[in-house]
């Protein structure tokens, strides 16, 4: 009853007071998700035309760009016509921040990415974009039989959330029954406290980085503390690549399915996993293109960089925005019956890839598998300093033998090159990044 009160009355009132259209947008999205793909595509094109027409008149950057290139929004016949426009990159946004603001922008708020890709970004989001992103997340949450107002534990490390715990937000979180656990520090004592909090809270859902939830799950297993008897219905993970072993660990420890989410503060809420196992693209809110290194749009089934056009970003447009992430779009419908297209694979950020001495680009899994299957390896971090040097930090336990260091070096050199220097360092613990994330691969190779 309390959840119904929050989702049906208190949260809608909260959004209305903030001048957000979240509730109406979510209701529309819950209808649109069941449309056939052709109807979703037609609606997507309609919204794209409206966006391009609006920014072509009221956003200086696009007004000048359209005039310079002869691009006419009225002539857009399909989303494929987006290929006539240049990509939006972090460097372009940095150089044109003021010119990207809509002349009649409403409620612009300053945001920034954490710079985990090596290039932090400052940008702005208006009330329309916020409403649509919250609505998209809300819709996906309800796929799993939970709703706003159900008890939730959030394991996060973003300074936006951690630095925003003022009195008003504390009251709001208490009303929504959301509790934040900071992922900045994962010491033994902190992990014990997290486990105790989760057990006492008995949340219906968890939300956090897959690495952080895996870390908590493994610690609970190490302590012999059962976490699968709390009635947790789902663990939502996002912001990092979700590996199969992480999914298995989280699911086993907490006794619930794991729902993967993909998006970012800059690109928006791009895709979310349904109970049938597909990552559905939020196609009623954005256009996804997959491009190769030459910038050419690729067909379904072919891997490439994910490029996003968010259809609700009039106030500060994200049109053909290069995410730096690698993925594959699918073409088969999902058994759940939703008409939303599917993102078949999300292979990770471009920084999740390593480069061999001869220039060959490989996914970080090629190195992760060497370490993950060794006995006694509890956690690790790989830092590729250059094509000539890679460092490996290892936390080891029972079962790890000194000769295994040689195995690691030999295995890495088979992948990266025989002359690559591989340094293996045994450490007591591996700290999270400043964002609170535990990244397994950090590539600085060029």
DAVEN-V565922 format. One record per residue. N is the residue number from 1. RES is the residue in three letters. SS is DSSP state (H for helix, E for strand, L for the rest). Layout:
# DAVEN-V565922
n/res/ss
N/RES/SS
N/RES/SS
This chain:
# DAVEN-V565922
n/res/ss
1/UNK/L
2/UNK/H
3/UNK/H
4/UNK/H
5/UNK/H
6/UNK/H
7/UNK/H
8/UNK/H
9/UNK/H
10/UNK/H
11/UNK/H
12/UNK/H
13/UNK/H
14/UNK/H
15/UNK/H
16/UNK/H
17/UNK/H
18/UNK/L
19/UNK/L
20/UNK/L
21/UNK/L
22/UNK/H
23/UNK/H
24/UNK/H
25/UNK/H
26/UNK/H
27/UNK/H
28/UNK/H
29/UNK/H
30/UNK/H
31/UNK/H
32/UNK/H
33/UNK/L
34/UNK/L
35/UNK/L
36/UNK/L
37/UNK/H
38/UNK/H
39/UNK/H
40/UNK/H
41/UNK/H
42/UNK/H
43/UNK/H
44/UNK/H
45/UNK/H
46/UNK/H
47/UNK/H
48/UNK/H
49/UNK/H
50/UNK/H
51/UNK/H
52/UNK/H
53/UNK/H
54/UNK/H
55/UNK/H
56/UNK/H
57/UNK/H
58/UNK/H
59/UNK/E
60/UNK/H
61/UNK/H
62/UNK/H
63/UNK/H
64/UNK/H
65/UNK/H
66/UNK/H
67/UNK/H
68/UNK/H
69/UNK/H
70/UNK/L
71/UNK/L
72/UNK/L
73/UNK/H
74/UNK/H
75/UNK/H
76/UNK/L
77/UNK/L
78/UNK/L
79/UNK/H
80/UNK/H
81/UNK/H
82/UNK/H
83/UNK/H
84/UNK/H
85/UNK/L
86/UNK/L
87/UNK/L
88/UNK/E
89/UNK/L
90/UNK/H
91/UNK/H
92/UNK/H
93/UNK/H
94/UNK/H
95/UNK/H
96/UNK/L
97/UNK/L
98/UNK/H
99/UNK/H
100/UNK/H
101/UNK/E
102/UNK/E
103/UNK/L
104/UNK/L
105/UNK/L
106/UNK/L
107/UNK/L
108/UNK/L
109/UNK/E
110/UNK/E
111/UNK/E
112/UNK/E
113/UNK/L
114/UNK/L
115/UNK/L
116/UNK/L
117/UNK/L
118/UNK/L
119/UNK/L
120/UNK/L
121/UNK/L
122/UNK/E
123/UNK/E
124/UNK/E
125/UNK/E
126/UNK/L
127/UNK/H
128/UNK/H
129/UNK/H
130/UNK/H
131/UNK/H
132/UNK/H
133/UNK/H
134/UNK/H
135/UNK/H
136/UNK/H
137/UNK/H
138/UNK/H
139/UNK/H
140/UNK/H
141/UNK/H
142/UNK/H
143/UNK/L
144/UNK/L
145/UNK/L
146/UNK/L
147/UNK/L
148/UNK/L
149/UNK/L
150/UNK/L
151/UNK/L
152/UNK/E
153/UNK/E
154/UNK/E
155/UNK/E
156/UNK/E
157/UNK/L
158/UNK/L
159/UNK/H
160/UNK/H
161/UNK/H
162/UNK/H
163/UNK/L
164/UNK/L
165/UNK/L
166/UNK/L
167/UNK/H
168/UNK/H
169/UNK/H
170/UNK/H
171/UNK/H
172/UNK/H
173/UNK/H
174/UNK/H
175/UNK/H
176/UNK/H
177/UNK/L
178/UNK/E
179/UNK/E
180/UNK/E
181/UNK/E
182/UNK/E
183/UNK/L
184/UNK/L
185/UNK/L
186/UNK/L
187/UNK/L
188/UNK/H
189/UNK/H
190/UNK/H
191/UNK/H
192/UNK/H
193/UNK/H
194/UNK/H
195/UNK/H
196/UNK/H
197/UNK/H
198/UNK/H
199/UNK/H
200/UNK/H
201/UNK/H
202/UNK/L
203/UNK/L
204/UNK/L
205/UNK/E
206/UNK/E
207/UNK/E
208/UNK/E
209/UNK/L
210/UNK/H
211/UNK/H
212/UNK/H
213/UNK/H
214/UNK/H
215/UNK/H
216/UNK/H
217/UNK/H
218/UNK/H
219/UNK/H
220/UNK/H
221/UNK/H
222/UNK/H
223/UNK/H
224/UNK/L
225/UNK/L
226/UNK/L
227/UNK/L
228/UNK/L
229/UNK/L
230/UNK/L
231/UNK/L
232/UNK/L
233/UNK/L
234/UNK/E
235/UNK/E
236/UNK/E
237/UNK/E
238/UNK/L
239/UNK/L
240/UNK/L
241/UNK/L
242/UNK/L
243/UNK/L
244/UNK/H
245/UNK/H
246/UNK/H
247/UNK/H
248/UNK/H
249/UNK/H
250/UNK/H
251/UNK/H
252/UNK/H
253/UNK/H
254/UNK/H
255/UNK/L
256/UNK/L
257/UNK/E
258/UNK/E
259/UNK/E
260/UNK/E
261/UNK/E
262/UNK/E
263/UNK/E
264/UNK/E
265/UNK/L
266/UNK/L
267/UNK/L
268/UNK/E
269/UNK/E
270/UNK/E
271/UNK/E
272/UNK/E
273/UNK/E
274/UNK/L
275/UNK/L
276/UNK/L
277/UNK/L
278/UNK/L
279/UNK/E
280/UNK/E
281/UNK/E
282/UNK/L
283/UNK/L
284/UNK/L
285/UNK/L
286/UNK/E
287/UNK/E
288/UNK/E
289/UNK/E
290/UNK/E
291/UNK/E
292/UNK/L
293/UNK/L
294/UNK/L
295/UNK/L
296/UNK/L
297/UNK/E
298/UNK/L
299/UNK/L
300/UNK/L
301/UNK/L
302/UNK/L
303/UNK/L
304/UNK/E
305/UNK/E
306/UNK/E
307/UNK/E
308/UNK/E
309/UNK/E
310/UNK/E
311/UNK/L
312/UNK/L
313/UNK/L
314/UNK/L
315/UNK/L
316/UNK/E
317/UNK/L
318/UNK/L
319/UNK/L
320/UNK/L
321/UNK/E
322/UNK/E
323/UNK/E
324/UNK/E
325/UNK/E
326/UNK/E
327/UNK/E
328/UNK/E
329/UNK/E
330/UNK/L
331/UNK/L
332/UNK/L
333/UNK/L
334/UNK/L
335/UNK/L
336/UNK/L
337/UNK/L
338/UNK/L
339/UNK/L
340/UNK/L
341/UNK/L
342/UNK/E
343/UNK/E
344/UNK/E
345/UNK/E
346/UNK/E
347/UNK/E
348/UNK/E
349/UNK/E
350/UNK/H
351/UNK/H
352/UNK/H
353/UNK/E
354/UNK/E
355/UNK/E
356/UNK/L
357/UNK/L
358/UNK/L
359/UNK/L
360/UNK/L
361/UNK/E
362/UNK/E
363/UNK/E
364/UNK/L
365/UNK/H
366/UNK/H
367/UNK/H
368/UNK/H
369/UNK/H
370/UNK/H
371/UNK/H
372/UNK/H
373/UNK/L
374/UNK/L
375/UNK/L
376/UNK/L
377/UNK/E
378/UNK/E
379/UNK/E
380/UNK/E
381/UNK/E
382/UNK/E
383/UNK/E
384/UNK/E
385/UNK/E
386/UNK/E
387/UNK/L
388/UNK/L
389/UNK/E
390/UNK/E
391/UNK/E
392/UNK/E
393/UNK/E
394/UNK/E
395/UNK/E
396/UNK/E
397/UNK/L
398/UNK/L
399/UNK/L
400/UNK/L
401/UNK/L
402/UNK/L
403/UNK/H
404/UNK/H
405/UNK/H
406/UNK/H
407/UNK/H
408/UNK/H
409/UNK/H
410/UNK/H
411/UNK/H
412/UNK/H
413/UNK/H
414/UNK/H
415/UNK/H
416/UNK/H
417/UNK/L
418/UNK/L
419/UNK/L
420/UNK/L
421/UNK/E
422/UNK/E
423/UNK/E
424/UNK/E
425/UNK/E
426/UNK/E
427/UNK/L
428/UNK/L
429/UNK/L
430/UNK/L
431/UNK/L
432/UNK/L
433/UNK/L
434/UNK/L
435/UNK/L
436/UNK/L
437/UNK/L
438/UNK/L
439/UNK/L
440/UNK/L
441/UNK/E
442/UNK/E
443/UNK/E
444/UNK/L
445/UNK/L
446/UNK/L
